[in-house]
Amino acid sequence: MNGVDAAEFERLVTAELDSLPDEMVDGIENVGFVTQDRPDDGSLRLLGLYTGIALTRRGHYGFGELPDRIVLYREPLLSISRDLDDLKHNIHVTMVHEIGHYYGLDDDELQKLGWG
């Protein structure tokens, strides 16, 4: 799929974040949601990435730590999407997957929940 520039992709990601259920996002603190064209290695394999300290591993967190980050990668998501509706679906699945990592779920647990 082509034709979705960086600004439009960011709008789609923001709209998806805004549409997530309150019970999923109300507990999210100190997390920046960002978009990039590709991962640093330039590959198309990685759709998104959570970096930070999962809630289940935090001790005395919140005193000067940098924000956690959830990144969604535009070109890899476009490469697996057939059309705009499919892209929106893939953004949703990737975002929920990365939020799951924030809450401390690993890939196996996310797969069992259908978020893999």
LOSEVO-761580 format. One record per residue (C-alpha): residue number from 1; residue in three letters; x, y, z. Coordinates in steps of 0.05 Angstrom, whole numbers. Layout:
// LOSEVO-761580
REC num residu   east  north     up
REC NUM    ALA      X      Y      Z
...
// end
This chain:
// LOSEVO-761580
REC num residu   east  north     up
REC   1    MET      0      0      0
REC   2    ASN     26     69    -17
REC   3    GLY      2    140    -12
REC   4    VAL      2    151     64
REC   5    ASP     54    203     81
REC   6    ALA     85    212    150
REC   7    ALA     36    267    171
REC   8    GLU    -25    225    151
REC   9    PHE      3    164    185
REC  10    GLU     13    203    249
REC  11    ARG    -60    226    245
REC  12    LEU    -83    154    237
REC  13    VAL    -41    132    297
REC  14    THR    -69    190    339
REC  15    ALA   -141    173    319
REC  16    GLU   -130    100    337
REC  17    LEU   -100    119    405
REC  18    ASP   -160    164    418
REC  19    SER   -209    108    400
REC  20    LEU   -179     56    448
REC  21    PRO   -223     37    508
REC  22    ASP   -212     79    570
REC  23    GLU   -196     17    612
REC  24    MET   -136      4    566
REC  25    VAL   -107     74    566
REC  26    ASP   -127    105    632
REC  27    GLY    -69     72    669
REC  28    ILE    -16     94    619
REC  29    GLU     31    146    649
REC  30    ASN     97    175    625
REC  31    VAL     93    143    556
REC  32    GLY    106    179    491
REC  33    PHE     72    152    428
REC  34    VAL    114    168    366
REC  35    THR    118    148    294
REC  36    GLN    179    135    250
REC  37    ASP    186    113    178
REC  38    ARG    228     52    195
REC  39    PRO    266     19    252
REC  40    ASP    338     41    261
REC  41    ASP    363    -21    225
REC  42    GLY    322     -1    163
REC  43    SER    283    -66    161
REC  44    LEU    210    -76    147
REC  45    ARG    202   -133    197
REC  46    LEU    187    -93    260
REC  47    LEU    119    -59    262
REC  48    GLY    124    -26    330
REC  49    LEU    168    -23    392
REC  50    TYR    158    -10    466
REC  51    THR    219     16    504
REC  52    GLY    217     29    578
REC  53    ILE    203     -6    643
REC  54    ALA    139    -47    644
REC  55    LEU     90    -33    700
REC  56    THR    102   -102    730
REC  57    ARG    177    -87    737
REC  58    ARG    173    -16    766
REC  59    GLY    196     -2    836
REC  60    HIS    206     70    855
REC  61    TYR    190     96    786
REC  62    GLY    172    167    767
REC  63    PHE    227    209    797
REC  64    GLY    265    236    737
REC  65    GLU    262    176    690
REC  66    LEU    256    190    617
REC  67    PRO    187    174    588
REC  68    ASP    175    104    561
REC  69    ARG    163    103    486
REC  70    ILE    117     66    439
REC  71    VAL    138     73    367
REC  72    LEU     97     53    307
REC  73    TYR    135     45    242
REC  74    ARG    100     72    180
REC  75    GLU    135     36    123
REC  76    PRO    132    -34    154
REC  77    LEU     58    -24    170
REC  78    LEU     44      1    100
REC  79    SER     82    -59     71
REC  80    ILE     33   -109    103
REC  81    SER    -31    -69     90
REC  82    ARG    -76    -80     30
REC  83    ASP   -115    -15     37
REC  84    LEU   -132     40     86
REC  85    ASP   -179     -3    127
REC  86    ASP   -126    -57    133
REC  87    LEU    -74     -4    153
REC  88    LYS   -121     21    208
REC  89    HIS   -130    -50    232
REC  90    ASN    -55    -63    232
REC  91    ILE    -42      2    270
REC  92    HIS    -94    -20    321
REC  93    VAL    -64    -89    331
REC  94    THR      7    -62    335
REC  95    MET    -12     -7    384
REC  96    VAL    -50    -55    429
REC  97    HIS      9   -104    426
REC  98    GLU     59    -50    448
REC  99    ILE     12    -25    503
REC 100    GLY      9    -97    526
REC 101    HIS     85    -96    535
REC 102    TYR     78    -32    576
REC 103    TYR     31    -70    622
REC 104    GLY     83   -126    628
REC 105    LEU     55   -178    580
REC 106    ASP    106   -218    539
REC 107    ASP     96   -239    467
REC 108    ASP     68   -308    486
REC 109    GLU     16   -277    531
REC 110    LEU     -2   -225    478
REC 111    GLN    -10   -281    426
REC 112    LYS    -58   -319    472
REC 113    LEU    -99   -255    480
REC 114    GLY   -101   -245    404
REC 115    TRP    -57   -184    407
REC 116    GLY      4   -217    376
// end
